[in-house]
Amino acid sequence: MKKFLKLTSLLLLISVIVGCLASCDLIFPPEQPEDEHVDYAASVELDMSSASAKTEIIEVNLYVDGDTTHFKVEGGIVDNVDNVLKARYISINTPESTGKIEEWGNDAARFTKEKLEGADSIILESDTDDGKWNNDSTGERKVVWVWYRTAGSNTYRNLNIEILQNGLAFASNSANNRYGDVCMKALAQARREKLFIFSNDIDPDFPYGDPTPMLLRDIRMNIEDHYYMNVYFEGNIIWDDGGTIYVEEYDEETGMYHGITAYYGWSLNGDGLAAIRVGNRIRLVGVITYFEGGDIWQVSDLYYDPFNPDDARCLEVIEEGGKSAAYPLTDVSTFLGDKTVTVNGKTETYKYAELALNASIRMEGLTVERIYTTNNGGDNDGAMTLTCKKDGKTITVRTNVLYDNNGQLIKAKDFEGKTINVNGVVEKYNGSYQIKLFSMQNVEFVD
């Protein structure tokens, strides 16, 4: 009996000691209560004295999606004349919202944009301790931590971690970086709270279900009303500008050719690329999106499966080859004026160029008066903007980088003072309409 009492007393003493130690966090660290939300984005501090590379950005150049933004920075950080740093956010991978469309991608892109638009200071930080900036796997983007400060605040918030804690990104090597522990805690909290991509909720922006049949004309006439809508329509592929195809279709009610671009980027390969060859007539399926960088409404999320052609998402070749751009002859006054059309019993007036956007056009007798040549250290160096006159009116013609039949670069001197006929497509730049030329085959010099 005495041995039993001694053993009981000993066990009681041990339990008291363990309880005391546990309450003092000496043995068992306290766990975060499941109903307690931690603001992990504010739990880390930006240390301006550390050895990591840092720079305060001048301005945002382009919002791409939730984990990619282009920033204008001080000279010397990047090797281009415009000083634009293409940033890929460390530790996160948000759903796609550009070439490919995924659930919650639009929310992630909107979240990033709203946070940065509301900032009065943004600082980029590298993940290294050698003062250098590392590139991502593409070699074109710098991998960075993004810190932002709002007006009236003295502290910076870590946007990468904030995106994680809001459930708008999957992990991307999240544990192996300078803020890895916090990243993993933020990620675990988002999973526990079932936020956005970790929820079972329906994304209200995502175009679920089968695509809606439409006419290209109707898409072009009211394109903003079809944002993020999954559609399909028919048209002829008239040009491929490296990742983007131009599709046009004639409409009898408007008496015009209407066009649209479709971005295929990395979403198609092999048989898919063969299906979107110039000259093919296709049933194009995709989501209507807006690309801020070029002020372009386009079709994204193209998909092709030759083994399952009946899949509603799959684009279809209706007629292989034999189709070409119409290049309807258009005078400058018509191009710059309005067009009143009656469609389905409803009469409306549009800018002619807006209705013809991304479709082919021919214009004759343009006299070149002024030329600007792109020279910013990028792939477009040598491309030209030709300011032309016809009948006292001004029309702008924009070219790709042009070469002659011998592969020699075409320069401004080759166009100076010349009168030209052009076959191109209607484009929009900085709110103004212009004609885009892809090659010297689109130009005729008038004697």
TORKOL-4160 file (C-alpha; in steps of 0.2 Angstrom, whole numbers, padded with zeros to 4 digits, m for minus):
447
<pt num="1" X="0000" Y="0000" Z="0000"/>
<pt num="2" X="0014" Y="0012" Z="0004"/>
<pt num="3" X="0023" Y="0008" Z="m0012"/>
<pt num="4" X="0007" Y="0012" Z="m0021"/>
<pt num="5" X="0005" Y="0029" Z="m0012"/>
<pt num="6" X="0023" Y="0033" Z="m0016"/>
<pt num="7" X="0021" Y="0029" Z="m0034"/>
<pt num="8" X="0005" Y="0039" Z="m0035"/>
<pt num="9" X="0013" Y="0054" Z="m0027"/>
<pt num="10" X="0028" Y="0053" Z="m0039"/>
<pt num="11" X="0016" Y="0052" Z="m0054"/>
<pt num="12" X="0006" Y="0067" Z="m0047"/>
<pt num="13" X="0022" Y="0077" Z="m0045"/>
<pt num="14" X="0028" Y="0073" Z="m0063"/>
<pt num="15" X="0012" Y="0078" Z="m0070"/>
<pt num="16" X="0013" Y="0095" Z="m0060"/>
<pt num="17" X="0030" Y="0098" Z="m0066"/>
<pt num="18" X="0026" Y="0094" Z="m0084"/>
<pt num="19" X="0011" Y="0105" Z="m0083"/>
<pt num="20" X="0021" Y="0119" Z="m0077"/>
<pt num="21" X="0034" Y="0117" Z="m0090"/>
<pt num="22" X="0021" Y="0116" Z="m0104"/>
<pt num="23" X="0012" Y="0132" Z="m0098"/>
<pt num="24" X="0029" Y="0140" Z="m0098"/>
<pt num="25" X="0032" Y="0134" Z="m0116"/>
<pt num="26" X="0048" Y="0125" Z="m0111"/>
<pt num="27" X="0042" Y="0108" Z="m0117"/>
<pt num="28" X="0027" Y="0110" Z="m0129"/>
<pt num="29" X="0027" Y="0126" Z="m0139"/>
<pt num="30" X="0009" Y="0134" Z="m0139"/>
<pt num="31" X="m0001" Y="0130" Z="m0155"/>
<pt num="32" X="m0011" Y="0144" Z="m0164"/>
<pt num="33" X="m0029" Y="0142" Z="m0159"/>
<pt num="34" X="m0039" Y="0137" Z="m0174"/>
<pt num="35" X="m0051" Y="0152" Z="m0172"/>
<pt num="36" X="m0037" Y="0164" Z="m0171"/>
<pt num="37" X="m0032" Y="0173" Z="m0188"/>
<pt num="38" X="m0013" Y="0179" Z="m0188"/>
<pt num="39" X="m0008" Y="0193" Z="m0200"/>
<pt num="40" X="0008" Y="0184" Z="m0206"/>
<pt num="41" X="0011" Y="0198" Z="m0219"/>
<pt num="42" X="0014" Y="0210" Z="m0205"/>
<pt num="43" X="0024" Y="0198" Z="m0194"/>
<pt num="44" X="0040" Y="0200" Z="m0204"/>
<pt num="45" X="0050" Y="0216" Z="m0205"/>
<pt num="46" X="0059" Y="0223" Z="m0220"/>
<pt num="47" X="0077" Y="0225" Z="m0215"/>
<pt num="48" X="0085" Y="0238" Z="m0226"/>
<pt num="49" X="0102" Y="0234" Z="m0218"/>
<pt num="50" X="0103" Y="0216" Z="m0223"/>
<pt num="51" X="0114" Y="0210" Z="m0237"/>
<pt num="52" X="0099" Y="0206" Z="m0249"/>
<pt num="53" X="0097" Y="0217" Z="m0265"/>
<pt num="54" X="0084" Y="0230" Z="m0263"/>
<pt num="55" X="0077" Y="0244" Z="m0274"/>
<pt num="56" X="0062" Y="0256" Z="m0272"/>
<pt num="57" X="0052" Y="0255" Z="m0288"/>
<pt num="58" X="0048" Y="0271" Z="m0298"/>
<pt num="59" X="0031" Y="0265" Z="m0304"/>
<pt num="60" X="0021" Y="0249" Z="m0309"/>
<pt num="61" X="0024" Y="0247" Z="m0328"/>
<pt num="62" X="0012" Y="0232" Z="m0330"/>
<pt num="63" X="0000" Y="0221" Z="m0320"/>
<pt num="64" X="0001" Y="0204" Z="m0328"/>
<pt num="65" X="m0007" Y="0192" Z="m0315"/>
<pt num="66" X="m0006" Y="0188" Z="m0297"/>
<pt num="67" X="0012" Y="0183" Z="m0296"/>
<pt num="68" X="0020" Y="0193" Z="m0310"/>
<pt num="69" X="0021" Y="0212" Z="m0311"/>
<pt num="70" X="0033" Y="0223" Z="m0322"/>
<pt num="71" X="0041" Y="0237" Z="m0312"/>
<pt num="72" X="0050" Y="0253" Z="m0318"/>
<pt num="73" X="0066" Y="0254" Z="m0308"/>
<pt num="74" X="0082" Y="0264" Z="m0307"/>
<pt num="75" X="0095" Y="0261" Z="m0320"/>
<pt num="76" X="0108" Y="0248" Z="m0319"/>
<pt num="77" X="0097" Y="0234" Z="m0311"/>
<pt num="78" X="0091" Y="0227" Z="m0328"/>
<pt num="79" X="0098" Y="0227" Z="m0345"/>
<pt num="80" X="0086" Y="0237" Z="m0355"/>
<pt num="81" X="0084" Y="0255" Z="m0360"/>
<pt num="82" X="0066" Y="0257" Z="m0352"/>
<pt num="83" X="0073" Y="0250" Z="m0335"/>
<pt num="84" X="0058" Y="0238" Z="m0333"/>
<pt num="85" X="0061" Y="0224" Z="m0321"/>
<pt num="86" X="0049" Y="0209" Z="m0324"/>
<pt num="87" X="0046" Y="0202" Z="m0307"/>
<pt num="88" X="0041" Y="0184" Z="m0303"/>
<pt num="89" X="0035" Y="0183" Z="m0284"/>
<pt num="90" X="0045" Y="0171" Z="m0274"/>
<pt num="91" X="0037" Y="0157" Z="m0264"/>
<pt num="92" X="0020" Y="0158" Z="m0273"/>
<pt num="93" X="0011" Y="0152" Z="m0288"/>
<pt num="94" X="m0006" Y="0160" Z="m0291"/>
<pt num="95" X="m0019" Y="0152" Z="m0303"/>
<pt num="96" X="m0017" Y="0158" Z="m0321"/>
<pt num="97" X="m0028" Y="0172" Z="m0328"/>
<pt num="98" X="m0019" Y="0177" Z="m0345"/>
<pt num="99" X="m0015" Y="0163" Z="m0358"/>
<pt num="100" X="m0023" Y="0150" Z="m0347"/>
<pt num="101" X="m0038" Y="0153" Z="m0336"/>
<pt num="102" X="m0040" Y="0144" Z="m0320"/>
<pt num="103" X="m0052" Y="0146" Z="m0305"/>
<pt num="104" X="m0048" Y="0160" Z="m0293"/>
<pt num="105" X="m0034" Y="0167" Z="m0306"/>
<pt num="106" X="m0044" Y="0183" Z="m0308"/>
<pt num="107" X="m0046" Y="0186" Z="m0290"/>
<pt num="108" X="m0027" Y="0184" Z="m0287"/>
<pt num="109" X="m0023" Y="0196" Z="m0301"/>
<pt num="110" X="m0036" Y="0208" Z="m0294"/>
<pt num="111" X="m0029" Y="0207" Z="m0276"/>
<pt num="112" X="m0011" Y="0210" Z="m0282"/>
<pt num="113" X="m0016" Y="0225" Z="m0292"/>
<pt num="114" X="m0027" Y="0233" Z="m0278"/>
<pt num="115" X="m0013" Y="0231" Z="m0265"/>
<pt num="116" X="0000" Y="0239" Z="m0276"/>
<pt num="117" X="m0012" Y="0253" Z="m0283"/>
<pt num="118" X="m0015" Y="0258" Z="m0265"/>
<pt num="119" X="0003" Y="0259" Z="m0260"/>
<pt num="120" X="0013" Y="0275" Z="m0258"/>
<pt num="121" X="0030" Y="0265" Z="m0258"/>
<pt num="122" X="0035" Y="0248" Z="m0265"/>
<pt num="123" X="0052" Y="0240" Z="m0262"/>
<pt num="124" X="0058" Y="0224" Z="m0271"/>
<pt num="125" X="0070" Y="0212" Z="m0261"/>
<pt num="126" X="0080" Y="0198" Z="m0268"/>
<pt num="127" X="0081" Y="0181" Z="m0258"/>
<pt num="128" X="0100" Y="0181" Z="m0259"/>
<pt num="129" X="0113" Y="0188" Z="m0247"/>
<pt num="130" X="0126" Y="0193" Z="m0260"/>
<pt num="131" X="0117" Y="0209" Z="m0266"/>
<pt num="132" X="0112" Y="0201" Z="m0283"/>
<pt num="133" X="0096" Y="0198" Z="m0292"/>
<pt num="134" X="0092" Y="0180" Z="m0297"/>
<pt num="135" X="0082" Y="0176" Z="m0313"/>
<pt num="136" X="0068" Y="0163" Z="m0314"/>
<pt num="137" X="0068" Y="0148" Z="m0325"/>
<pt num="138" X="0064" Y="0158" Z="m0340"/>
<pt num="139" X="0079" Y="0169" Z="m0338"/>
<pt num="140" X="0068" Y="0184" Z="m0342"/>
<pt num="141" X="0061" Y="0188" Z="m0324"/>
<pt num="142" X="0069" Y="0192" Z="m0308"/>
<pt num="143" X="0062" Y="0182" Z="m0293"/>
<pt num="144" X="0058" Y="0195" Z="m0279"/>
<pt num="145" X="0050" Y="0198" Z="m0263"/>
<pt num="146" X="0037" Y="0213" Z="m0264"/>
<pt num="147" X="0035" Y="0225" Z="m0250"/>
<pt num="148" X="0022" Y="0239" Z="m0250"/>
<pt num="149" X="0018" Y="0253" Z="m0238"/>
<pt num="150" X="0001" Y="0262" Z="m0238"/>
<pt num="151" X="m0002" Y="0280" Z="m0235"/>
<pt num="152" X="m0001" Y="0285" Z="m0217"/>
<pt num="153" X="0008" Y="0269" Z="m0212"/>
<pt num="154" X="0026" Y="0268" Z="m0206"/>
<pt num="155" X="0028" Y="0249" Z="m0210"/>
<pt num="156" X="0029" Y="0238" Z="m0225"/>
<pt num="157" X="0019" Y="0223" Z="m0228"/>
<pt num="158" X="0026" Y="0208" Z="m0237"/>
<pt num="159" X="0014" Y="0205" Z="m0252"/>
<pt num="160" X="0020" Y="0187" Z="m0256"/>
<pt num="161" X="0016" Y="0181" Z="m0239"/>
<pt num="162" X="m0001" Y="0191" Z="m0239"/>
<pt num="163" X="m0006" Y="0182" Z="m0255"/>
<pt num="164" X="m0002" Y="0166" Z="m0247"/>
<pt num="165" X="m0012" Y="0169" Z="m0231"/>
<pt num="166" X="m0027" Y="0175" Z="m0241"/>
<pt num="167" X="m0028" Y="0158" Z="m0250"/>
<pt num="168" X="m0024" Y="0165" Z="m0267"/>
<pt num="169" X="m0008" Y="0155" Z="m0271"/>
<pt num="170" X="m0001" Y="0138" Z="m0270"/>
<pt num="171" X="0016" Y="0134" Z="m0263"/>
<pt num="172" X="0031" Y="0136" Z="m0274"/>
<pt num="173" X="0046" Y="0131" Z="m0265"/>
<pt num="174" X="0039" Y="0141" Z="m0250"/>
<pt num="175" X="0049" Y="0133" Z="m0236"/>
<pt num="176" X="0066" Y="0136" Z="m0244"/>
<pt num="177" X="0069" Y="0155" Z="m0243"/>
<pt num="178" X="0073" Y="0168" Z="m0231"/>
<pt num="179" X="0055" Y="0169" Z="m0224"/>
<pt num="180" X="0051" Y="0151" Z="m0227"/>
<pt num="181" X="0044" Y="0147" Z="m0209"/>
<pt num="182" X="0032" Y="0162" Z="m0210"/>
<pt num="183" X="0027" Y="0157" Z="m0228"/>
<pt num="184" X="0022" Y="0139" Z="m0222"/>
<pt num="185" X="0012" Y="0145" Z="m0207"/>
<pt num="186" X="0003" Y="0157" Z="m0219"/>
<pt num="187" X="m0001" Y="0143" Z="m0231"/>
<pt num="188" X="m0007" Y="0132" Z="m0217"/>
<pt num="189" X="m0018" Y="0145" Z="m0210"/>
<pt num="190" X="m0026" Y="0148" Z="m0227"/>
<pt num="191" X="m0029" Y="0129" Z="m0229"/>
<pt num="192" X="m0037" Y="0128" Z="m0212"/>
<pt num="193" X="m0048" Y="0143" Z="m0215"/>
<pt num="194" X="m0052" Y="0136" Z="m0233"/>
<pt num="195" X="m0049" Y="0152" Z="m0242"/>
<pt num="196" X="m0052" Y="0154" Z="m0261"/>
<pt num="197" X="m0041" Y="0140" Z="m0269"/>
<pt num="198" X="m0042" Y="0129" Z="m0253"/>
<pt num="199" X="m0061" Y="0131" Z="m0252"/>
<pt num="200" X="m0075" Y="0121" Z="m0260"/>
<pt num="201" X="m0083" Y="0137" Z="m0266"/>
<pt num="202" X="m0088" Y="0141" Z="m0284"/>
<pt num="203" X="m0077" Y="0155" Z="m0292"/>
<pt num="204" X="m0090" Y="0168" Z="m0298"/>
<pt num="205" X="m0078" Y="0174" Z="m0311"/>
<pt num="206" X="m0073" Y="0157" Z="m0319"/>
<pt num="207" X="m0082" Y="0152" Z="m0335"/>
<pt num="208" X="m0089" Y="0135" Z="m0330"/>
<pt num="209" X="m0099" Y="0124" Z="m0342"/>
<pt num="210" X="m0099" Y="0123" Z="m0361"/>
<pt num="211" X="m0095" Y="0138" Z="m0372"/>
<pt num="212" X="m0108" Y="0149" Z="m0379"/>
<pt num="213" X="m0110" Y="0150" Z="m0398"/>
<pt num="214" X="m0108" Y="0168" Z="m0404"/>
<pt num="215" X="m0104" Y="0178" Z="m0420"/>
<pt num="216" X="m0088" Y="0187" Z="m0420"/>
<pt num="217" X="m0097" Y="0202" Z="m0425"/>
<pt num="218" X="m0107" Y="0202" Z="m0409"/>
<pt num="219" X="m0092" Y="0199" Z="m0398"/>
<pt num="220" X="m0083" Y="0214" Z="m0406"/>
<pt num="221" X="m0098" Y="0226" Z="m0405"/>
<pt num="222" X="m0100" Y="0223" Z="m0386"/>
<pt num="223" X="m0084" Y="0215" Z="m0381"/>
<pt num="224" X="m0083" Y="0222" Z="m0363"/>
<pt num="225" X="m0100" Y="0214" Z="m0360"/>
<pt num="226" X="m0092" Y="0197" Z="m0363"/>
<pt num="227" X="m0077" Y="0198" Z="m0351"/>
<pt num="228" X="m0072" Y="0181" Z="m0345"/>
<pt num="229" X="m0086" Y="0173" Z="m0355"/>
<pt num="230" X="m0082" Y="0156" Z="m0363"/>
<pt num="231" X="m0087" Y="0157" Z="m0381"/>
<pt num="232" X="m0085" Y="0149" Z="m0398"/>
<pt num="233" X="m0086" Y="0156" Z="m0415"/>
<pt num="234" X="m0080" Y="0154" Z="m0433"/>
<pt num="235" X="m0067" Y="0164" Z="m0443"/>
<pt num="236" X="m0052" Y="0164" Z="m0454"/>
<pt num="237" X="m0034" Y="0165" Z="m0447"/>
<pt num="238" X="m0026" Y="0179" Z="m0457"/>
<pt num="239" X="m0010" Y="0181" Z="m0447"/>
<pt num="240" X="0001" Y="0174" Z="m0433"/>
<pt num="241" X="0012" Y="0186" Z="m0424"/>
<pt num="242" X="0021" Y="0174" Z="m0413"/>
<pt num="243" X="0010" Y="0168" Z="m0399"/>
<pt num="244" X="m0005" Y="0178" Z="m0406"/>
<pt num="245" X="m0016" Y="0174" Z="m0420"/>
<pt num="246" X="m0028" Y="0186" Z="m0429"/>
<pt num="247" X="m0045" Y="0179" Z="m0434"/>
<pt num="248" X="m0058" Y="0189" Z="m0445"/>
<pt num="249" X="m0075" Y="0186" Z="m0452"/>
<pt num="250" X="m0086" Y="0195" Z="m0464"/>
<pt num="251" X="m0104" Y="0200" Z="m0458"/>
<pt num="252" X="m0117" Y="0204" Z="m0470"/>
<pt num="253" X="m0128" Y="0215" Z="m0459"/>
<pt num="254" X="m0114" Y="0227" Z="m0455"/>
<pt num="255" X="m0106" Y="0225" Z="m0472"/>
<pt num="256" X="m0089" Y="0224" Z="m0463"/>
<pt num="257" X="m0075" Y="0212" Z="m0458"/>
<pt num="258" X="m0073" Y="0210" Z="m0439"/>
<pt num="259" X="m0058" Y="0203" Z="m0431"/>
<pt num="260" X="m0051" Y="0198" Z="m0414"/>
<pt num="261" X="m0034" Y="0191" Z="m0408"/>
<pt num="262" X="m0032" Y="0175" Z="m0399"/>
<pt num="263" X="m0017" Y="0172" Z="m0388"/>
<pt num="264" X="m0010" Y="0154" Z="m0388"/>
<pt num="265" X="0007" Y="0157" Z="m0380"/>
<pt num="266" X="0012" Y="0141" Z="m0372"/>
<pt num="267" X="m0005" Y="0133" Z="m0371"/>
<pt num="268" X="m0004" Y="0124" Z="m0388"/>
<pt num="269" X="0009" Y="0113" Z="m0396"/>
<pt num="270" X="0011" Y="0100" Z="m0410"/>
<pt num="271" X="m0006" Y="0096" Z="m0418"/>
<pt num="272" X="m0013" Y="0111" Z="m0409"/>
<pt num="273" X="m0001" Y="0123" Z="m0417"/>
<pt num="274" X="m0005" Y="0115" Z="m0434"/>
<pt num="275" X="m0023" Y="0118" Z="m0431"/>
<pt num="276" X="m0020" Y="0137" Z="m0430"/>
<pt num="277" X="m0010" Y="0139" Z="m0446"/>
<pt num="278" X="m0013" Y="0155" Z="m0456"/>
<pt num="279" X="m0026" Y="0151" Z="m0470"/>
<pt num="280" X="m0036" Y="0139" Z="m0459"/>
<pt num="281" X="m0054" Y="0142" Z="m0456"/>
<pt num="282" X="m0058" Y="0137" Z="m0438"/>
<pt num="283" X="m0071" Y="0135" Z="m0424"/>
<pt num="284" X="m0062" Y="0145" Z="m0411"/>
<pt num="285" X="m0066" Y="0141" Z="m0392"/>
<pt num="286" X="m0059" Y="0152" Z="m0378"/>
<pt num="287" X="m0062" Y="0165" Z="m0364"/>
<pt num="288" X="m0063" Y="0183" Z="m0368"/>
<pt num="289" X="m0050" Y="0192" Z="m0358"/>
<pt num="290" X="m0042" Y="0209" Z="m0357"/>
<pt num="291" X="m0023" Y="0211" Z="m0358"/>
<pt num="292" X="m0019" Y="0228" Z="m0350"/>
<pt num="293" X="m0001" Y="0229" Z="m0357"/>
<pt num="294" X="m0007" Y="0231" Z="m0375"/>
<pt num="295" X="m0025" Y="0238" Z="m0371"/>
<pt num="296" X="m0031" Y="0222" Z="m0380"/>
<pt num="297" X="m0047" Y="0212" Z="m0379"/>
<pt num="298" X="m0043" Y="0194" Z="m0384"/>
<pt num="299" X="m0047" Y="0176" Z="m0383"/>
<pt num="300" X="m0037" Y="0166" Z="m0371"/>
<pt num="301" X="m0036" Y="0148" Z="m0364"/>
<pt num="302" X="m0036" Y="0139" Z="m0381"/>
<pt num="303" X="m0036" Y="0120" Z="m0381"/>
<pt num="304" X="m0034" Y="0107" Z="m0394"/>
<pt num="305" X="m0035" Y="0088" Z="m0392"/>
<pt num="306" X="m0034" Y="0078" Z="m0408"/>
<pt num="307" X="m0039" Y="0062" Z="m0399"/>
<pt num="308" X="m0055" Y="0070" Z="m0392"/>
<pt num="309" X="m0061" Y="0082" Z="m0405"/>
<pt num="310" X="m0079" Y="0081" Z="m0398"/>
<pt num="311" X="m0073" Y="0090" Z="m0382"/>
<pt num="312" X="m0083" Y="0106" Z="m0381"/>
<pt num="313" X="m0067" Y="0115" Z="m0376"/>
<pt num="314" X="m0058" Y="0110" Z="m0391"/>
<pt num="315" X="m0055" Y="0121" Z="m0406"/>
<pt num="316" X="m0059" Y="0114" Z="m0423"/>
<pt num="317" X="m0052" Y="0115" Z="m0440"/>
<pt num="318" X="m0067" Y="0118" Z="m0452"/>
<pt num="319" X="m0057" Y="0120" Z="m0468"/>
<pt num="320" X="m0038" Y="0118" Z="m0469"/>
<pt num="321" X="m0029" Y="0131" Z="m0479"/>
<pt num="322" X="m0035" Y="0142" Z="m0494"/>
<pt num="323" X="m0041" Y="0157" Z="m0483"/>
<pt num="324" X="m0032" Y="0174" Z="m0483"/>
<pt num="325" X="m0035" Y="0191" Z="m0477"/>
<pt num="326" X="m0048" Y="0201" Z="m0486"/>
<pt num="327" X="m0039" Y="0218" Z="m0485"/>
<pt num="328" X="m0055" Y="0228" Z="m0490"/>
<pt num="329" X="m0050" Y="0245" Z="m0497"/>
<pt num="330" X="m0054" Y="0259" Z="m0485"/>
<pt num="331" X="m0052" Y="0278" Z="m0486"/>
<pt num="332" X="m0045" Y="0288" Z="m0472"/>
<pt num="333" X="m0061" Y="0297" Z="m0469"/>
<pt num="334" X="m0071" Y="0281" Z="m0467"/>
<pt num="335" X="m0057" Y="0274" Z="m0455"/>
<pt num="336" X="m0057" Y="0289" Z="m0444"/>
<pt num="337" X="m0076" Y="0292" Z="m0444"/>
<pt num="338" X="m0092" Y="0283" Z="m0437"/>
<pt num="339" X="m0102" Y="0269" Z="m0443"/>
<pt num="340" X="m0120" Y="0266" Z="m0440"/>
<pt num="341" X="m0126" Y="0248" Z="m0441"/>
<pt num="342" X="m0142" Y="0240" Z="m0438"/>
<pt num="343" X="m0141" Y="0222" Z="m0431"/>
<pt num="344" X="m0155" Y="0212" Z="m0424"/>
<pt num="345" X="m0167" Y="0226" Z="m0427"/>
<pt num="346" X="m0156" Y="0238" Z="m0416"/>
<pt num="347" X="m0147" Y="0253" Z="m0423"/>
<pt num="348" X="m0131" Y="0259" Z="m0415"/>
<pt num="349" X="m0117" Y="0270" Z="m0420"/>
<pt num="350" X="m0099" Y="0265" Z="m0417"/>
<pt num="351" X="m0082" Y="0271" Z="m0422"/>
<pt num="352" X="m0078" Y="0263" Z="m0438"/>
<pt num="353" X="m0060" Y="0258" Z="m0433"/>
<pt num="354" X="m0067" Y="0250" Z="m0417"/>
<pt num="355" X="m0079" Y="0238" Z="m0427"/>
<pt num="356" X="m0064" Y="0234" Z="m0438"/>
<pt num="357" X="m0052" Y="0231" Z="m0424"/>
<pt num="358" X="m0040" Y="0217" Z="m0427"/>
<pt num="359" X="m0047" Y="0214" Z="m0445"/>
<pt num="360" X="m0038" Y="0217" Z="m0461"/>
<pt num="361" X="m0038" Y="0233" Z="m0470"/>
<pt num="362" X="m0030" Y="0241" Z="m0486"/>
<pt num="363" X="m0026" Y="0259" Z="m0488"/>
<pt num="364" X="m0019" Y="0268" Z="m0503"/>
<pt num="365" X="m0009" Y="0284" Z="m0506"/>
<pt num="366" X="m0002" Y="0287" Z="m0489"/>
<pt num="367" X="0012" Y="0300" Z="m0489"/>
<pt num="368" X="0025" Y="0297" Z="m0475"/>
<pt num="369" X="0029" Y="0313" Z="m0466"/>
<pt num="370" X="0037" Y="0308" Z="m0450"/>
<pt num="371" X="0045" Y="0292" Z="m0443"/>
<pt num="372" X="0049" Y="0286" Z="m0426"/>
<pt num="373" X="0060" Y="0271" Z="m0424"/>
<pt num="374" X="0060" Y="0260" Z="m0408"/>
<pt num="375" X="0077" Y="0259" Z="m0399"/>
<pt num="376" X="0075" Y="0253" Z="m0381"/>
<pt num="377" X="0086" Y="0238" Z="m0381"/>
<pt num="378" X="0072" Y="0226" Z="m0383"/>
<pt num="379" X="0066" Y="0214" Z="m0397"/>
<pt num="380" X="0056" Y="0228" Z="m0405"/>
<pt num="381" X="0071" Y="0238" Z="m0409"/>
<pt num="382" X="0070" Y="0244" Z="m0427"/>
<pt num="383" X="0051" Y="0244" Z="m0428"/>
<pt num="384" X="0044" Y="0260" Z="m0434"/>
<pt num="385" X="0029" Y="0271" Z="m0432"/>
<pt num="386" X="0025" Y="0281" Z="m0448"/>
<pt num="387" X="0015" Y="0296" Z="m0447"/>
<pt num="388" X="0006" Y="0298" Z="m0464"/>
<pt num="389" X="m0005" Y="0310" Z="m0473"/>
<pt num="390" X="m0019" Y="0308" Z="m0485"/>
<pt num="391" X="m0032" Y="0321" Z="m0491"/>
<pt num="392" X="m0026" Y="0332" Z="m0477"/>
<pt num="393" X="m0030" Y="0319" Z="m0463"/>
<pt num="394" X="m0017" Y="0310" Z="m0453"/>
<pt num="395" X="m0016" Y="0291" Z="m0451"/>
<pt num="396" X="m0003" Y="0281" Z="m0441"/>
<pt num="397" X="0005" Y="0265" Z="m0447"/>
<pt num="398" X="0015" Y="0254" Z="m0435"/>
<pt num="399" X="0027" Y="0241" Z="m0442"/>
<pt num="400" X="0035" Y="0226" Z="m0435"/>
<pt num="401" X="0054" Y="0225" Z="m0437"/>
<pt num="402" X="0055" Y="0224" Z="m0456"/>
<pt num="403" X="0068" Y="0215" Z="m0467"/>
<pt num="404" X="0070" Y="0215" Z="m0486"/>
<pt num="405" X="0072" Y="0200" Z="m0497"/>
<pt num="406" X="0090" Y="0199" Z="m0493"/>
<pt num="407" X="0087" Y="0199" Z="m0474"/>
<pt num="408" X="0093" Y="0217" Z="m0472"/>
<pt num="409" X="0085" Y="0228" Z="m0460"/>
<pt num="410" X="0073" Y="0241" Z="m0467"/>
<pt num="411" X="0076" Y="0258" Z="m0459"/>
<pt num="412" X="0068" Y="0275" Z="m0458"/>
<pt num="413" X="0077" Y="0281" Z="m0473"/>
<pt num="414" X="0068" Y="0268" Z="m0484"/>
<pt num="415" X="0052" Y="0276" Z="m0480"/>
<pt num="416" X="0056" Y="0295" Z="m0479"/>
<pt num="417" X="0045" Y="0305" Z="m0490"/>
<pt num="418" X="0038" Y="0290" Z="m0499"/>
<pt num="419" X="0020" Y="0287" Z="m0504"/>
<pt num="420" X="0014" Y="0270" Z="m0499"/>
<pt num="421" X="0000" Y="0257" Z="m0501"/>
<pt num="422" X="m0002" Y="0246" Z="m0486"/>
<pt num="423" X="m0011" Y="0230" Z="m0482"/>
<pt num="424" X="m0012" Y="0228" Z="m0463"/>
<pt num="425" X="m0024" Y="0225" Z="m0448"/>
<pt num="426" X="m0032" Y="0238" Z="m0437"/>
<pt num="427" X="m0024" Y="0240" Z="m0420"/>
<pt num="428" X="m0027" Y="0252" Z="m0405"/>
<pt num="429" X="m0013" Y="0260" Z="m0396"/>
<pt num="430" X="m0014" Y="0273" Z="m0382"/>
<pt num="431" X="m0033" Y="0275" Z="m0386"/>
<pt num="432" X="m0029" Y="0279" Z="m0405"/>
<pt num="433" X="m0032" Y="0268" Z="m0420"/>
<pt num="434" X="m0018" Y="0263" Z="m0432"/>
<pt num="435" X="m0014" Y="0251" Z="m0445"/>
<pt num="436" X="m0001" Y="0237" Z="m0441"/>
<pt num="437" X="0011" Y="0230" Z="m0454"/>
<pt num="438" X="0019" Y="0213" Z="m0451"/>
<pt num="439" X="0031" Y="0212" Z="m0466"/>
<pt num="440" X="0037" Y="0221" Z="m0481"/>
<pt num="441" X="0025" Y="0210" Z="m0491"/>
<pt num="442" X="0012" Y="0222" Z="m0484"/>
<pt num="443" X="0019" Y="0237" Z="m0492"/>
<pt num="444" X="0019" Y="0244" Z="m0510"/>
<pt num="445" X="0029" Y="0260" Z="m0514"/>
<pt num="446" X="0020" Y="0271" Z="m0526"/>
<pt num="447" X="0030" Y="0279" Z="m0540"/>
